[in-house]
Amino acid sequence: MGKVGGIVTGFIIVLLVIGGFMCTEKIPAGYVGVVYNMNGGVEDEVLTQGWKFVSPTKKVTEYSIALEPSYMTADEQGDSPDDESFEIPTKEGASLETDVAFSYSYKLEEVPNTFTRFRGQDGKAILKSFIKPKMQAWIKEITPEFSMMEIVSTKRGAVNAALTERLGERFEPYGIVIDNIALADVRPDDETARAITEKIQAQEALEKAKVNAEKDKVDANRDKEVAQINAEKARIEAQGQADAELIRANAEAEANKKIAESLTDKLIEKIKYDKWNGELPYIEGASTPIVNIKETEKTE
């Protein structure tokens, strides 16, 4: 009886351990669990991360409340084995194949409603059945606002920002947070790729022409400034020379004036006297008198 009792006790302990293990639920970090009670429906309180004891009559459905990365791509690095890349329209009516990367999470205070709205689907199931299809459809509504060139190269950042903002607003009523939407890889067809290349080359040529024109304008302004500087320099030099000549002329005139003012009659007579050699002039000829002043000139 003792041996049988021991076996029964051991069996009960094993059952309790197994039952206890089956009644525990591990909530990963960054996740919460919505508890559905088969007898009373969805419970208001959600389970946070860690090991939790859950009655066998209850079911826990997990939702990520931290941003989770997701991809819609043909690459094997995506979170689905299927090719989830798709085509988007442009303003010109062209089509571009694109991959999309984004982040998503569920609002903590909304997860019980999310559980009810999506009929008990967990976060991963909602991602596949609702988030990705809606994202594809809503992106196609927005990209026609942008040209092919803007989507492929010139305004990719602005396109991604517009997608993130506007799709975030559309998913918000569902208790879903969407962030960092990016057209990760845009692949035009061959004809579109050639058109893009030609347009880029034309734009580069135009930019180069603008740069050259601006350089020519700068050079022309510089030459004009140099010519103005040289002209001003020549004017200053000419003015300086004219001023110098005027100063010399004024000085000479002033000197002559002073000399003229200093020549009195008596001084003139004295100068004549100082110059005279003591000889009187003489007259030659018979009928016409000629005063010979050669000797006087020689003396002077």
C-alpha positions as CSV (number, residue, x, y, z in Angstrom):
1,M,0.0,0.0,0.0
2,G,2.9,2.3,0.8
3,K,4.5,1.6,-2.5
4,V,1.3,2.2,-4.4
5,G,0.6,5.4,-2.4
6,G,4.1,6.7,-3.3
7,I,3.5,5.9,-7.0
8,V,0.1,7.7,-6.9
9,T,1.6,10.7,-5.1
10,G,4.4,10.9,-7.6
11,F,2.0,10.7,-10.5
12,I,-0.1,13.5,-9.0
13,I,3.0,15.7,-8.6
14,V,3.9,15.1,-12.2
15,L,0.4,16.0,-13.3
16,L,0.6,19.2,-11.2
17,V,3.9,20.2,-12.7
18,I,2.6,19.5,-16.2
19,G,-0.6,21.4,-15.5
20,G,1.3,24.3,-13.9
21,F,3.6,24.5,-17.0
22,M,0.6,24.4,-19.3
23,C,-1.1,27.2,-17.3
24,T,1.8,29.6,-17.6
25,E,2.4,32.1,-20.4
26,K,5.6,33.9,-21.3
27,I,5.1,37.4,-22.6
28,P,8.2,38.5,-24.5
29,A,9.8,41.9,-23.9
30,G,8.1,44.6,-25.9
31,Y,4.8,42.6,-26.1
32,V,1.6,42.5,-24.1
33,G,-1.0,39.8,-24.0
34,V,-4.8,40.2,-24.3
35,V,-6.6,37.6,-22.1
36,Y,-9.8,36.1,-23.5
37,N,-11.8,34.3,-21.0
38,M,-14.1,31.6,-22.5
39,N,-16.6,32.3,-19.8
40,G,-16.5,36.1,-19.8
41,G,-15.0,37.4,-23.0
42,V,-12.0,39.9,-23.2
43,E,-10.5,41.0,-19.9
44,D,-9.7,44.7,-19.5
45,E,-6.3,44.1,-17.9
46,V,-3.5,43.1,-20.3
47,L,-0.5,41.0,-19.4
48,T,2.9,42.6,-19.5
49,Q,6.2,40.9,-20.2
50,G,7.4,38.0,-18.1
51,W,6.0,34.6,-17.0
52,K,2.3,34.8,-16.1
53,F,-0.1,32.2,-14.7
54,V,-3.2,31.8,-16.9
55,S,-6.2,29.6,-16.3
56,P,-6.7,26.8,-18.9
57,T,-10.0,28.4,-19.6
58,K,-8.3,31.6,-20.8
59,K,-6.4,32.3,-24.1
60,V,-3.6,34.9,-24.4
61,T,-3.1,36.8,-27.7
62,E,0.1,38.8,-28.1
63,Y,0.6,42.3,-29.6
64,S,3.9,44.2,-29.9
65,I,3.9,47.6,-28.3
66,A,7.4,48.3,-29.4
67,L,8.2,49.3,-33.0
68,E,8.7,46.2,-35.1
69,P,10.5,46.3,-38.5
70,S,8.7,44.9,-41.4
71,Y,9.4,44.6,-45.2
72,M,7.4,44.2,-48.3
73,T,10.0,42.9,-50.7
74,A,10.9,40.2,-53.2
75,D,14.2,39.7,-51.3
76,E,14.7,36.8,-49.0
77,Q,15.5,39.2,-46.2
78,G,11.8,40.1,-45.9
79,D,9.5,38.8,-43.2
80,S,7.5,36.7,-45.6
81,P,8.5,34.0,-48.1
82,D,6.2,35.5,-50.7
83,D,7.2,38.3,-53.1
84,E,5.4,41.3,-51.6
85,S,7.0,44.0,-53.8
86,F,4.4,45.9,-55.9
87,E,4.0,48.6,-58.5
88,I,3.2,52.2,-57.7
89,P,1.9,54.8,-60.2
90,T,3.5,58.2,-60.8
91,K,2.2,61.6,-61.8
92,E,3.1,60.9,-65.4
93,G,1.2,57.6,-65.3
94,A,4.3,55.5,-65.3
95,S,4.7,52.5,-63.1
96,L,7.6,51.8,-60.8
97,E,8.2,48.5,-58.9
98,T,9.2,49.1,-55.3
99,D,10.0,47.4,-52.0
100,V,8.8,49.0,-48.8
101,A,10.3,49.1,-45.4
102,F,8.4,50.3,-42.3
103,S,7.9,49.9,-38.6
104,Y,4.7,49.2,-36.7
105,S,3.4,48.6,-33.2
106,Y,0.0,48.5,-31.4
107,K,-1.2,51.1,-28.9
108,L,-1.1,49.6,-25.4
109,E,-4.4,51.2,-24.3
110,E,-6.1,50.0,-27.5
111,V,-5.1,46.3,-27.7
112,P,-8.3,44.9,-26.1
113,N,-10.3,46.8,-28.8
114,T,-7.8,45.6,-31.5
115,F,-8.4,42.0,-30.4
116,T,-12.1,42.5,-30.7
117,R,-12.0,44.5,-34.0
118,F,-9.8,41.8,-35.7
119,R,-11.7,38.9,-34.1
120,G,-8.9,37.6,-32.0
121,Q,-6.1,37.7,-34.5
122,D,-2.7,38.3,-33.0
123,G,-0.3,41.1,-34.0
124,K,1.6,39.0,-36.7
125,A,-1.7,37.9,-38.3
126,I,-3.0,41.4,-38.4
127,L,0.3,42.5,-40.1
128,K,-0.3,40.0,-42.9
129,S,-4.1,40.3,-43.3
130,F,-4.6,44.0,-42.7
131,I,-1.5,46.2,-42.4
132,K,0.4,45.2,-45.5
133,P,-2.6,45.1,-47.9
134,K,-3.8,48.5,-46.7
135,M,-0.4,50.0,-46.8
136,Q,0.0,48.8,-50.4
137,A,-3.4,50.3,-51.4
138,W,-2.9,53.6,-49.6
139,I,0.7,54.1,-50.9
140,K,-0.7,53.7,-54.4
141,E,-3.2,56.6,-53.7
142,I,-0.3,58.9,-52.6
143,T,2.5,58.3,-55.1
144,P,0.6,59.8,-58.1
145,E,1.1,63.2,-56.4
146,F,4.9,62.9,-57.2
147,S,6.7,62.7,-60.5
148,M,8.8,59.7,-61.6
149,M,12.0,61.7,-61.0
150,E,11.0,62.8,-57.6
151,I,10.2,59.2,-56.5
152,V,13.3,57.7,-58.0
153,S,15.9,60.4,-56.9
154,T,15.3,64.1,-56.4
155,K,12.6,63.9,-53.6
156,R,12.7,60.4,-52.3
157,G,13.0,61.7,-48.7
158,A,10.0,64.0,-49.2
159,V,8.0,61.1,-50.6
160,N,8.9,58.9,-47.6
161,A,8.0,61.6,-45.2
162,A,4.6,62.1,-46.8
163,L,3.9,58.4,-46.7
164,T,4.9,58.1,-43.1
165,E,2.7,61.0,-42.0
166,R,-0.4,60.3,-44.0
167,L,-0.4,56.5,-43.5
168,G,0.2,57.0,-39.8
169,E,-3.0,59.1,-39.7
170,R,-4.9,56.4,-41.5
171,F,-3.8,53.5,-39.3
172,E,-4.3,55.4,-36.1
173,P,-8.0,54.8,-35.7
174,Y,-7.3,51.0,-35.7
175,G,-5.0,51.3,-32.7
176,I,-1.9,50.7,-35.0
177,V,1.2,52.9,-35.0
178,I,3.1,53.2,-38.3
179,D,6.5,54.8,-38.5
180,N,9.5,55.2,-40.9
181,I,7.9,54.2,-44.1
182,A,10.5,54.1,-46.9
183,L,10.4,53.1,-50.5
184,A,13.5,51.0,-50.1
185,D,14.2,50.1,-53.7
186,V,12.5,51.6,-56.7
187,R,13.0,49.7,-59.9
188,P,11.7,51.3,-63.2
189,D,11.4,49.2,-66.4
190,D,14.0,49.5,-69.1
191,E,12.2,52.2,-71.1
192,T,11.5,54.2,-68.0
193,A,15.1,53.7,-66.8
194,R,16.4,55.2,-70.1
195,A,14.1,58.1,-69.8
196,I,15.2,58.8,-66.3
197,T,18.9,58.6,-67.3
198,E,18.3,61.0,-70.2
199,K,16.5,63.4,-67.9
200,I,19.2,63.3,-65.3
201,Q,21.8,64.0,-68.0
202,A,19.8,66.9,-69.3
203,Q,19.4,68.3,-65.8
204,E,23.2,67.9,-65.2
205,A,23.9,69.7,-68.4
206,L,21.5,72.5,-67.5
207,E,23.1,72.8,-64.0
208,K,26.5,73.0,-65.6
209,A,25.3,75.7,-68.0
210,K,23.9,77.7,-65.1
211,V,27.2,77.4,-63.3
212,N,29.2,78.5,-66.3
213,A,26.8,81.4,-66.9
214,E,27.2,82.5,-63.3
215,K,31.0,82.2,-63.6
216,D,30.9,84.3,-66.8
217,K,28.8,86.9,-65.0
218,V,31.3,87.0,-62.1
219,D,34.2,87.3,-64.5
220,A,32.4,90.1,-66.3
221,N,31.7,92.0,-63.1
222,R,35.3,91.5,-62.0
223,D,36.6,92.9,-65.3
224,K,34.2,95.8,-65.0
225,E,35.5,96.5,-61.5
226,V,39.1,96.3,-62.6
227,A,38.4,98.7,-65.5
228,Q,36.7,101.1,-63.1
229,I,39.6,100.9,-60.7
230,N,42.1,101.5,-63.6
231,A,40.1,104.4,-64.9
232,E,39.9,106.0,-61.4
233,K,43.6,105.5,-61.0
234,A,44.3,107.2,-64.3
235,R,42.0,110.0,-63.4
236,I,43.7,110.5,-60.0
237,E,47.2,110.4,-61.7
238,A,46.1,112.9,-64.4
239,Q,44.5,115.2,-61.7
240,G,47.7,114.9,-59.7
241,Q,49.8,115.9,-62.7
242,A,47.5,118.8,-63.6
243,D,47.6,120.0,-60.0
244,A,51.4,119.8,-60.0
245,E,51.7,121.8,-63.2
246,L,49.3,124.4,-61.9
247,I,51.3,124.6,-58.7
248,R,54.5,125.1,-60.7
249,A,52.8,127.7,-63.0
250,N,51.4,129.6,-60.0
251,A,54.8,129.5,-58.4
252,E,56.5,130.8,-61.5
253,A,53.9,133.5,-62.0
254,E,54.3,134.5,-58.3
255,A,58.0,134.7,-58.7
256,N,57.8,136.8,-61.9
257,K,55.3,139.0,-60.2
258,K,57.7,139.6,-57.3
259,I,60.5,140.2,-59.7
260,A,58.4,142.7,-61.7
261,E,57.4,144.5,-58.5
262,S,61.0,144.8,-57.3
263,L,62.2,146.5,-60.6
264,T,62.0,150.2,-59.8
265,D,63.3,152.9,-62.2
266,K,66.3,153.6,-60.1
267,L,67.1,149.9,-60.0
268,I,66.8,149.6,-63.7
269,E,69.1,152.6,-64.2
270,K,71.6,151.0,-61.7
271,I,71.5,147.7,-63.7
272,K,72.2,149.7,-66.9
273,Y,75.0,151.5,-65.2
274,D,76.5,148.3,-63.9
275,K,76.3,146.8,-67.4
276,W,77.9,149.8,-69.2
277,N,81.5,149.5,-70.2
278,G,82.2,153.3,-70.3
279,E,82.1,153.6,-74.1
280,L,79.7,155.8,-76.0
281,P,77.9,154.5,-79.1
282,Y,79.1,155.9,-82.4
283,I,77.4,156.7,-85.7
284,E,78.4,155.4,-89.1
285,G,77.3,156.4,-92.6
286,A,76.8,159.6,-94.4
287,S,73.1,160.3,-94.8
288,T,71.5,157.6,-92.6
289,P,72.7,157.5,-89.1
290,I,73.3,154.0,-87.8
291,V,73.9,153.4,-84.1
292,N,76.4,150.7,-83.7
293,I,75.6,148.8,-80.5
294,K,77.6,145.6,-81.3
295,E,80.3,146.5,-78.9
296,T,77.7,147.1,-76.2
297,E,76.2,143.7,-76.8
298,K,79.6,142.2,-76.6
299,T,80.1,143.9,-73.3
300,E,76.8,142.7,-72.0
